[in-house]
Amino acid sequence: MTSFSDGMSDRFLMFVVNLIKLERKICKTYAGRHIYGQLFRSGTSAGANYEEARAGESTADFIHKMQIVLKELRESHFWIRLIYAAKLVPPEDETLILILRESKELANITAKSVVTAKSKMVKNLGKT
């Protein structure tokens, strides 16, 4: 049985795999190369920081790292939306549609995880 965090780790990994698939479609122009570079940095950073968060030394450390994950996911989502809006890749491209949806879902899940962890931390502080 796979844990929730293992499943999320797999989703982050596949998110980056799909970003890599987008490279050859978008890097044909200066704008495409620039935007892809920004997207690649933020997208890979989100996954790497998620792995760091899983190994957080404390609840506060976990929250801090997950907030970084969320920041990187929001940036990634911006670049993906820009690619879509500027039609740097055909809007019906399956990979583009997939990463657009996945970036939003991962951001929503991450945001909820931060809220939940903060809530638990506040409850635990009240017990001492």
C-alpha positions in Angstrom: 0.0 0.0 0.0 1.4 3.4 -1.0 1.3 6.2 1.5 -0.2 9.6 0.7 3.3 11.2 0.7 4.7 8.5 -1.6 1.8 9.1 -4.0 2.5 12.8 -3.9 6.2 12.2 -4.5 5.2 10.1 -7.6 3.0 12.9 -8.8 5.8 15.5 -8.5 8.1 13.1 -10.4 5.6 12.6 -13.2 5.0 16.4 -13.3 8.6 16.9 -14.0 8.7 14.1 -16.6 5.9 15.8 -18.4 7.7 19.1 -18.2 10.7 17.4 -19.9 8.4 16.2 -22.7 7.3 19.8 -23.3 10.9 21.0 -23.9 11.2 19.9 -27.5 7.9 21.5 -28.3 8.6 24.9 -26.9 12.3 25.6 -27.2 12.2 26.6 -30.9 12.2 30.4 -30.2 14.0 32.7 -27.8 10.8 33.4 -25.9 10.1 29.7 -25.7 13.5 28.8 -24.4 13.4 31.6 -21.8 9.9 30.6 -20.6 10.8 26.9 -20.6 13.9 27.6 -18.6 11.9 29.4 -15.9 9.2 26.7 -15.9 11.8 23.9 -15.7 13.6 25.6 -12.7 10.4 26.2 -10.7 8.8 22.8 -11.6 11.9 20.7 -10.7 12.4 22.9 -7.5 8.8 22.1 -6.4 9.5 18.3 -6.5 12.9 18.5 -4.9 11.5 20.7 -2.1 8.6 18.3 -1.5 11.2 15.6 -0.9 12.9 17.9 1.6 9.6 18.7 3.3 9.0 15.0 3.8 12.2 14.8 5.8 11.4 17.9 7.8 13.1 18.1 11.2 10.1 19.6 12.9 6.5 20.7 12.1 7.8 24.2 11.6 10.5 23.0 9.2 7.9 20.9 7.3 5.6 24.0 7.0 8.4 26.2 5.8 9.5 23.8 3.1 5.9 23.1 2.0 5.5 26.9 1.6 8.5 26.9 -0.7 6.9 24.0 -2.7 3.7 26.1 -3.0 5.6 29.1 -4.1 7.4 27.1 -6.8 4.1 25.5 -7.9 2.4 28.8 -8.3 5.3 30.1 -10.4 5.2 27.0 -12.5 1.5 27.4 -13.0 2.0 31.0 -14.2 4.6 29.9 -16.8 2.3 27.1 -18.0 -0.6 29.5 -18.3 1.6 31.9 -20.3 2.6 29.1 -22.6 -1.1 28.3 -23.1 -2.2 31.9 -23.5 0.7 32.8 -26.0 0.0 29.6 -27.9 3.6 28.6 -27.8 2.3 25.0 -27.9 -1.1 24.2 -29.5 -3.7 24.7 -26.8 -5.0 21.1 -27.4 -1.6 19.6 -26.7 -2.2 16.7 -24.3 1.0 17.3 -22.3 0.3 21.0 -21.9 -3.3 20.3 -20.7 -2.0 17.6 -18.3 0.7 19.8 -16.7 -1.7 22.8 -16.5 -4.2 20.7 -14.6 -1.6 19.0 -12.5 0.2 22.2 -11.4 -3.1 23.5 -10.1 -4.0 20.3 -8.3 -0.6 20.0 -6.7 -0.8 23.6 -5.6 -4.2 23.1 -4.1 -3.1 19.9 -2.2 0.1 21.6 -1.0 -1.8 24.7 0.2 -4.2 22.4 2.1 -1.3 20.5 3.7 0.2 23.8 4.9 -3.1 24.9 6.4 -3.6 21.5 8.1 0.0 21.4 9.5 -0.3 25.0 10.8 -3.6 24.1 12.5 -2.1 21.1 14.1 0.9 23.1 15.3 -1.4 25.7 16.9 -3.4 22.9 18.6 -0.2 21.3 19.9 1.0 24.7 21.2 -2.2 25.1 23.1 -1.7 21.8 24.9 1.6 22.8 26.5 
